[in-house]
Amino acid sequence: MIVVAAVIIQEGRVLLAERQSPEGGWEFPGGKKEKVESPQLALKREIREELGLEISIGQRLTSVDFGKNSEKRLIIYSARIESGHLKLSSHRQIKWVKPEEIIDFNLLLPDRIFINKIDLKKIVTDFRPPEEEKLIT
């Protein structure tokens, strides 16, 4: 199973979302990819459904295998908000946090593995939003 997530970056902070399930836990928002979708289309759909936001997807940051026999793969992309009004449908709350504040949150296991694989502060500092597509006339 493929799961996708977005590190949504805005003004030097990243968006974290807390699950509504009884055990809670914080994560980078995203969800499951359907068979007919590319990871990028799945991520755009999930963010639209769960948060009411349209995003532009930047670079693929990494992937994390998890689950009992590593049967699940989380693919993480950088992203920015293009439009929309934030709404909560699958999460209890969201927070914009600085990279150094991530350690204060009870991240879900795949997200913890991701954070340990990368330099989030560098990703946020170096982040450049995808350039707008230019129309050729």
LOKETI-731384 format. One record per residue: x negated, y, z negated of N, C-alpha, C in turn; residue number from 1; residue in one letter; chain. Coordinates in steps of 0.2 Angstrom, whole numbers, plus 5000, padded with zeros to 4 digits. Example, Ala and Ser with C-alpha at 12.3 -4.5 7.8 and 13.67 -1.06 7.14 Angstrom:
! LOKETI-731384
ATOM   n.x   n.y   n.z  ca.x  ca.y  ca.z   c.x   c.y   c.z  seq  type  mol
ATOM  4934  4972  4961  4938  4978  4961  4934  4984  4961    1     A    A
ATOM  4936  4989  4965  4932  4995  4964  4936  5000  4961    2     S    A
This chain:
! LOKETI-731384
ATOM   n.x   n.y   n.z  ca.x  ca.y  ca.z   c.x   c.y   c.z  seq  type  mol
ATOM  4996  4994  5000  5000  5000  5000  4996  5006  5000    1     M    A
ATOM  4997  5011  5004  4994  5017  5004  4998  5023  5001    2     I    A
ATOM  4994  5026  4996  4997  5032  4993  4993  5038  4995    3     V    A
ATOM  4996  5044  4995  4993  5050  4997  4994  5055  4992    4     V    A
ATOM  4989  5059  4991  4989  5065  4986  4986  5071  4989    5     A    A
ATOM  4988  5077  4986  4985  5083  4988  4982  5087  4982    6     A    A
ATOM  4976  5089  4984  4973  5094  4979  4975  5101  4982    7     V    A
ATOM  4980  5103  4979  4983  5110  4982  4979  5115  4978    8     I    A
ATOM  4976  5119  4982  4971  5124  4980  4974  5131  4981    9     I    A
ATOM  4974  5135  4976  4976  5142  4976  4973  5147  4971   10     Q    A
ATOM  4970  5152  4973  4966  5157  4969  4962  5153  4964   11     E    A
ATOM  4958  5148  4966  4953  5145  4962  4956  5140  4957   12     G    A
ATOM  4962  5138  4958  4965  5133  4953  4968  5128  4958   13     R    A
ATOM  4970  5122  4954  4973  5116  4958  4979  5115  4954   14     V    A
ATOM  4984  5112  4958  4991  5111  4956  4991  5103  4953   15     L    A
ATOM  4993  5103  4946  4994  5096  4943  5001  5096  4942   16     L    A
ATOM  5004  5089  4942  5011  5088  4941  5011  5083  4936   17     A    A
ATOM  5016  5083  4931  5017  5078  4926  5023  5074  4928   18     E    A
ATOM  5022  5068  4928  5027  5063  4929  5033  5063  4924   19     R    A
ATOM  5039  5062  4927  5045  5062  4922  5045  5055  4918   20     Q    A
ATOM  5042  5050  4921  5043  5043  4917  5041  5044  4910   21     S    A
ATOM  5044  5039  4906  5043  5040  4899  5036  5040  4897   22     P    A
ATOM  5031  5037  4900  5024  5037  4898  5021  5044  4901   23     E    A
ATOM  5024  5047  4906  5021  5053  4908  5015  5052  4912   24     G    A
ATOM  5010  5057  4911  5004  5057  4914  5004  5062  4920   25     G    A
ATOM  4998  5065  4921  4997  5070  4926  4994  5067  4932   26     W    A
ATOM  4995  5070  4938  4993  5068  4944  4992  5074  4949   27     E    A
ATOM  4989  5073  4954  4989  5077  4960  4995  5075  4964   28     F    A
ATOM  5000  5079  4966  5006  5077  4969  5005  5074  4975   29     P    A
ATOM  5010  5069  4977  5010  5065  4983  5014  5059  4982   30     G    A
ATOM  5013  5054  4986  5017  5048  4986  5015  5043  4991   31     G    A
ATOM  5020  5038  4992  5019  5032  4996  5020  5034  5003   32     K    A
ATOM  5015  5031  5007  5016  5032  5014  5020  5027  5017   33     K    A
ATOM  5025  5029  5022  5029  5024  5025  5025  5021  5031   34     E    A
ATOM  5027  5015  5033  5023  5011  5038  5022  5015  5045   35     K    A
ATOM  5027  5019  5047  5027  5023  5053  5024  5029  5053   36     V    A
ATOM  5021  5031  5047  5018  5038  5046  5011  5038  5046   37     E    A
ATOM  5008  5043  5048  5001  5044  5047  5000  5047  5039   38     S    A
ATOM  4994  5046  5036  4994  5049  5029  4995  5056  5029   39     P    A
ATOM  4993  5060  5034  4994  5067  5033  5002  5069  5034   40     Q    A
ATOM  5006  5065  5038  5013  5067  5039  5016  5064  5032   41     L    A
ATOM  5014  5059  5029  5017  5056  5023  5016  5061  5018   42     A    A
ATOM  5010  5064  5017  5008  5069  5012  5013  5075  5013   43     L    A
ATOM  5013  5078  5019  5018  5084  5020  5025  5082  5018   44     K    A
ATOM  5027  5076  5020  5034  5074  5018  5035  5074  5010   45     R    A
ATOM  5030  5070  5007  5031  5070  5000  5031  5076  4996   46     E    A
ATOM  5026  5081  4998  5026  5087  4995  5032  5091  4996   47     I    A
ATOM  5035  5091  5002  5041  5094  5003  5047  5091  4999   48     R    A
ATOM  5048  5085  4999  5053  5081  4995  5052  5083  4987   49     E    A
ATOM  5046  5082  4985  5045  5082  4977  5044  5090  4975   50     E    A
ATOM  5042  5094  4979  5040  5101  4976  5043  5106  4980   51     L    A
ATOM  5047  5105  4986  5050  5110  4990  5045  5115  4994   52     G    A
ATOM  5039  5112  4995  5034  5116  4998  5031  5113  5004   53     L    A
ATOM  5030  5118  5009  5026  5116  5015  5019  5117  5014   54     E    A
ATOM  5015  5113  5016  5008  5113  5015  5004  5113  5022   55     I    A
ATOM  4998  5115  5022  4993  5114  5027  4988  5109  5024   56     S    A
ATOM  4986  5104  5028  4981  5099  5025  4974  5101  5027   57     I    A
ATOM  4970  5101  5023  4963  5102  5024  4959  5096  5026   58     G    A
ATOM  4953  5095  5022  4949  5089  5024  4951  5083  5019   59     Q    A
ATOM  4950  5077  5021  4950  5071  5017  4945  5071  5012   60     R    A
ATOM  4946  5071  5006  4941  5072  5001  4938  5065  4999   61     L    A
ATOM  4942  5060  4998  4940  5053  4997  4946  5048  4996   62     T    A
ATOM  4944  5042  4995  4950  5037  4994  4948  5033  4988   63     S    A
ATOM  4953  5031  4984  4952  5027  4978  4956  5020  4979   64     V    A
ATOM  4953  5015  4978  4957  5008  4977  4958  5007  4970   65     D    A
ATOM  4965  5005  4969  4967  5004  4962  4972  4998  4962   66     F    A
ATOM  4975  4997  4956  4980  4991  4956  4977  4985  4953   67     G    A
ATOM  4981  4980  4952  4978  4974  4949  4972  4971  4953   68     K    A
ATOM  4973  4970  4959  4968  4967  4964  4966  4973  4969   69     N    A
ATOM  4966  4979  4967  4964  4984  4971  4968  4984  4978   70     S    A
ATOM  4975  4982  4977  4979  4982  4983  4982  4988  4985   71     E    A
ATOM  4981  4994  4981  4983  5000  4983  4977  5005  4984   72     K    A
ATOM  4978  5009  4989  4973  5014  4991  4976  5021  4990   73     R    A
ATOM  4973  5025  4986  4975  5032  4986  4970  5036  4990   74     L    A
ATOM  4973  5040  4995  4969  5045  4999  4971  5052  4997   75     I    A
ATOM  4966  5056  4996  4966  5062  4993  4964  5067  4998   76     I    A
ATOM  4968  5073  5000  4966  5078  5004  4966  5085  5000   77     Y    A
ATOM  4963  5090  5003  4963  5096  5000  4969  5099  5004   78     S    A
ATOM  4972  5104  5001  4978  5107  5005  4979  5114  5002   79     A    A
ATOM  4983  5118  5006  4986  5125  5003  4993  5125  5005   80     R    A
ATOM  4996  5129  5001  5004  5131  5002  5005  5136  5008   81     I    A
ATOM  5009  5134  5012  5011  5138  5018  5017  5142  5016   82     E    A
ATOM  5022  5138  5013  5029  5142  5012  5033  5137  5007   83     S    A
ATOM  5038  5140  5006  5043  5136  5001  5044  5139  4995   84     G    A
ATOM  5048  5137  4991  5050  5139  4984  5049  5133  4979   85     H    A
ATOM  5044  5133  4975  5043  5127  4970  5049  5125  4967   86     L    A
ATOM  5050  5118  4967  5056  5115  4963  5053  5109  4961   87     K    A
ATOM  5056  5107  4955  5054  5100  4952  5059  5095  4953   88     L    A
ATOM  5058  5089  4956  5063  5084  4957  5060  5078  4955   89     S    A
ATOM  5054  5076  4955  5051  5070  4953  5046  5071  4947   90     S    A
ATOM  5045  5077  4945  5040  5079  4940  5043  5083  4934   91     H    A
ATOM  5041  5082  4928  5043  5086  4922  5041  5093  4922   92     R    A
ATOM  5035  5094  4924  5032  5101  4925  5026  5101  4929   93     Q    A
ATOM  5024  5107  4931  5018  5108  4935  5014  5113  4932   94     I    A
ATOM  5007  5113  4933  5003  5118  4930  4997  5119  4935   95     K    A
ATOM  4995  5126  4936  4989  5128  4940  4984  5128  4935   96     W    A
ATOM  4978  5124  4936  4973  5123  4932  4966  5125  4935   97     V    A
ATOM  4961  5127  4931  4955  5128  4934  4951  5121  4934   98     K    A
ATOM  4947  5120  4938  4943  5113  4938  4941  5111  4932   99     P    A
ATOM  4938  5116  4928  4935  5114  4921  4940  5112  4916  100     E    A
ATOM  4946  5114  4917  4952  5112  4913  4955  5105  4914  101     E    A
ATOM  4953  5102  4919  4956  5095  4921  4955  5090  4915  102     I    A
ATOM  4949  5090  4912  4948  5086  4907  4953  5086  4901  103     I    A
ATOM  4956  5091  4900  4961  5092  4895  4968  5089  4896  104     D    A
ATOM  4969  5086  4902  4975  5083  4904  4974  5075  4905  105     F    A
ATOM  4980  5072  4903  4980  5065  4903  4982  5062  4910  106     N    A
ATOM  4976  5062  4914  4977  5060  4921  4979  5053  4922  107     L    A
ATOM  4983  5051  4927  4984  5044  4928  4977  5041  4931  108     L    A
ATOM  4977  5034  4930  4970  5031  4932  4968  5033  4939  109     L    A
ATOM  4971  5032  4944  4968  5034  4951  4966  5041  4951  110     P    A
ATOM  4969  5045  4948  4967  5052  4948  4961  5053  4944  111     D    A
ATOM  4960  5050  4938  4954  5050  4934  4948  5047  4938  112     R    A
ATOM  4949  5042  4942  4944  5039  4946  4942  5044  4951  113     I    A
ATOM  4947  5047  4954  4945  5052  4959  4941  5058  4956  114     F    A
ATOM  4943  5060  4951  4939  5066  4948  4932  5064  4946  115     I    A
ATOM  4931  5058  4944  4924  5056  4943  4920  5054  4949  116     N    A
ATOM  4923  5054  4955  4920  5053  4961  4917  5059  4964  117     K    A
ATOM  4920  5065  4963  4919  5071  4966  4917  5077  4962  118     I    A
ATOM  4915  5082  4965  4914  5088  4961  4920  5093  4963  119     D    A
ATOM  4925  5093  4958  4931  5097  4960  4929  5104  4960  120     L    A
ATOM  4925  5107  4955  4923  5114  4955  4920  5116  4962  121     K    A
ATOM  4916  5112  4965  4913  5114  4971  4918  5113  4977  122     K    A
ATOM  4923  5109  4977  4928  5108  4982  4932  5114  4981  123     I    A
ATOM  4934  5117  4975  4938  5123  4975  4934  5129  4977  124     V    A
ATOM  4928  5129  4975  4924  5135  4976  4923  5136  4984  125     T    A
ATOM  4922  5130  4987  4920  5130  4994  4926  5130  4999  126     D    A
ATOM  4932  5129  4996  4938  5128  5000  4939  5134  5004  127     F    A
ATOM  4940  5132  5011  4942  5137  5016  4949  5134  5019  128     R    A
ATOM  4954  5138  5018  4960  5136  5021  4960  5134  5029  129     P    A
ATOM  4963  5129  5031  4963  5128  5038  4965  5134  5042  130     P    A
ATOM  4961  5135  5048  4963  5141  5052  4970  5140  5055  131     E    A
ATOM  4973  5145  5056  4979  5145  5059  4978  5143  5067  132     E    A
ATOM  4983  5139  5069  4982  5138  5077  4983  5144  5081  133     E    A
ATOM  4979  5145  5085  4980  5151  5090  4984  5149  5096  134     K    A
ATOM  4988  5153  5098  4992  5151  5104  4988  5154  5110  135     L    A
ATOM  4987  5150  5115  4983  5152  5121  4988  5154  5126  136     I    A
ATOM  4987  5160  5128  4992  5163  5133  4989  5165  5140  137     T    A
